[in-house]
Amino acid sequence: MAEEKREFQAEVAKLLDLVVHSLYSNKEIFLRELVSNASDACDKLRYCAQTQADLTGGDGEYRIRITINKDAGTLTIADNGIGMNKEDLINNLGTIAKSGTAEFMSRLTGDAKKDTSLIGQFGVGFYSAFMVADQVAVTTRKAGESQGWRWVSDGKGEFTITEDESAQRGACLTLSLREEAHEYLDAFRLKSIIKRYSDHIAIPVILVDGETEETVNSASALWTRSKSDITAEQYTEFYHHVAHAFDQPWLTIHYKAEGAIEYTGLLYVPGSKPFDLFQPERKNHLKLYVKRVFITDQADDLLPPYLRFLRGVVDSQDLPLNISREMLQHNPILAKIKTGLVKRVLSELKKKAEADAEGYAGFWENFGAVLKEGIYEDFERKTDIVALSRFKTTHGDGWATLDDVVGRMKDGQEAIYYATGDSVAALRKSPQLEGFLAKGIEVVLLTDAIDEFWVPAVGEWNGKKLIAVTDGAADLSAVKADPEAEAAKPEATEAASLDTLIAALKLNLGDKIKDVRASDRLTSSAVCLVTDSGQMSLHLEKLLKAHNQVDHDTPRILEINPRHGLIKALAERVKASGREAVEDASWLLLDQARIVEGEKPADPVEFARRLAAIMEKGIG
Ligand SMILES: Nc1ncnc2c1ncn2[C@@H]1O[C@H](COP(=O)(O)OP(=O)(O)OP(=O)(O)O)[C@@H](O)[C@H]1O
């Protein structure tokens, strides 16, 4: 067959350009990436061969051979894994199929410095070969197929594909090293790189230099080794390999469960937030092995979605080796492993929270919003997860537990009060909090979407009801106010005029509001919106509107502050000139309350007109 020339997908060309222009300061990691790919390819074949034994053609001894050829200036990385056919070559090496790389590309800024740190977070796998090579050739034959292929590129926009009868099963990458990368022809240097980054690879990595051949890595699956034989660096390198991550893990959990169900877990909590944490699939990222044979990284029933930030492997002794991915669904052994994993992880988190509050706060900032999904979804564990949860409150800037909040409750305070909103900063300024702050009552500030769901589902903590500050039923009267502050309060509007104003507001605003009433929760603001008991919270309604799940405004209760100058003046005006005189002001009060909630005025054009009219009067 003649040579077929193709262009890289535009994104790949862009990526290659970046790689070649040396965004990595640490070029040696190209070897880690390629060895990692070779090991994954062997894992894939080992899995397929469980059900199709003839795929291996009798050669089930997986290995990676790295061959130095000083004369030619090439380095060869060969594996006997699954290999690629023509279609695979085009799809895997010519386009960006992986969501991770696509995400990476979309975040590139063009600013070399920023992009360098980004590339460090994502890694570019196969393409890293072009950091050290000005040409890469891949000869490959897919297991079970007879036709071999040769893919060649100089990384400058095009690649060629030709048939290759000499290709062996697996993939063989030949890197023609750039002049300045000839250090990677030095056996000593290569050995140290392999030891550093790839020691944990479970199959032999053999270095071939002329006549000498040497297996450089330990070639045993890291998780099967005893903890005392594994260094911190080895744990970290394995994390980088298994998670395709580049940060430091925050927590490493390595244990062997023995008893009714036997399995080994090597789990990591990343040190930083993975970009796909909030993708709708909520997939877990654990790799499942059975007796050291890789089975799948898509065992959905292995871990609940609220622990999807974990990375690592689980190796079962009890599942059958020939288990198919379909058979894993609703599998009772897997269900028991899952229960065991959840229990272990939550207890390790508890230990960390007690031993290192500051580190735990960092973990919470990264993953708290995900873990809290468990309060809503895992009935058996909800109490444990609430206890592990940390909250911002009106008491200082740090994190608090609900127990801390209960411990600081005021005399006469019956409930734990909370406010939900988009940000802690906005919540702190919310008018609904004024009365609570004035009485020194601590309010829990919740800003994650999931809070809208778990809080009503849990309902109470330590025998104290959880009540929203915007709930019309939140009653502060039993908590004594500071007598000095009480004395300093301005006089309230006289009751009869207040009633007349309330009646006028109700008539003017009609069905846009549920009710109007005098507030005891406002101190400095004139108005605020509160929800009637049982109504959807303001924040939840906003979230649902953003997702087009709700298309109307629920009428709320408008609370007015009888001690506010504006309310007093409006009461006077109604008394003197009737309700029509405060028509514009009524709507502006409602819009004002909406704006403070982060909503738009109900009718922006009318809002602007009324505001202009009132300003004109004020100036004139
Ligand atoms: N040695 C190999 N044998 C078989 N297929 C390979 C080999 N190396 C790469 N591939 C294929 O090419 C794809 C792209 O490789 P690349 O290294 O760019 O990304 P990745 O391995 O999927 O992800 P990452 O590099 O982030 O780990 C792989 O997913 C795999 O399908």
The ligand as a MOL file (V3000), in Angstrom:
LIG
                    3D

  0  0  0     0  0            999 V3000
M  V30 BEGIN CTAB
M  V30 COUNTS 31 33 0 0 0
M  V30 BEGIN ATOM
M  V30 1 N 1.7990 1.6530 23.5100 0
M  V30 2 C 0.5190 1.7680 23.1300 0
M  V30 3 N -0.1780 0.6900 22.7380 0
M  V30 4 C -1.4690 0.7900 22.3600 0
M  V30 5 N -2.1630 1.9450 22.3380 0
M  V30 6 C -1.5090 3.0700 22.7150 0
M  V30 7 C -0.1470 3.0490 23.1110 0
M  V30 8 N 0.2130 4.3090 23.4190 0
M  V30 9 C -0.8840 5.0900 23.2250 0
M  V30 10 N -1.9180 4.3420 22.8090 0
M  V30 11 C -3.2790 4.7920 22.4960 0
M  V30 12 O -3.2510 6.1720 22.2410 0
M  V30 13 C -4.1260 6.8760 23.1220 0
M  V30 14 C -3.6090 8.2420 23.4130 0
M  V30 15 O -2.4670 8.1460 24.2090 0
M  V30 16 P -2.0630 9.3220 25.1620 0
M  V30 17 O -0.8370 8.9570 25.8860 0
M  V30 18 O -1.9910 10.5710 24.3500 0
M  V30 19 O -3.2750 9.4470 26.1140 0
M  V30 20 P -3.7930 8.4870 27.2870 0
M  V30 21 O -2.7830 7.4340 27.5880 0
M  V30 22 O -5.1590 8.0250 26.9280 0
M  V30 23 O -3.9460 9.4930 28.4970 0
M  V30 24 P -2.7890 10.0920 29.4180 0
M  V30 25 O -1.5830 10.2950 28.6130 0
M  V30 26 O -3.3570 11.3210 29.9770 0
M  V30 27 O -2.5530 9.0150 30.3950 0
M  V30 28 C -4.2720 5.9550 24.3150 0
M  V30 29 O -5.4620 6.1590 25.0030 0
M  V30 30 C -4.2180 4.5800 23.6600 0
M  V30 31 O -5.4920 4.2190 23.1660 0
M  V30 END ATOM
M  V30 BEGIN BOND
M  V30 1 1 1 2
M  V30 2 1 2 3
M  V30 3 2 2 7
M  V30 4 2 3 4
M  V30 5 1 4 5
M  V30 6 2 5 6
M  V30 7 1 6 7
M  V30 8 1 6 10
M  V30 9 1 7 8
M  V30 10 2 8 9
M  V30 11 1 9 10
M  V30 12 1 10 11
M  V30 13 1 11 12
M  V30 14 1 11 30
M  V30 15 1 12 13
M  V30 16 1 13 14
M  V30 17 1 13 28
M  V30 18 1 14 15
M  V30 19 1 15 16
M  V30 20 2 16 17
M  V30 21 1 16 18
M  V30 22 1 16 19
M  V30 23 1 19 20
M  V30 24 2 20 21
M  V30 25 1 20 22
M  V30 26 1 20 23
M  V30 27 1 23 24
M  V30 28 2 24 25
M  V30 29 1 24 26
M  V30 30 1 24 27
M  V30 31 1 28 29
M  V30 32 1 28 30
M  V30 33 1 30 31
M  V30 END BOND
M  V30 END CTAB
M  END
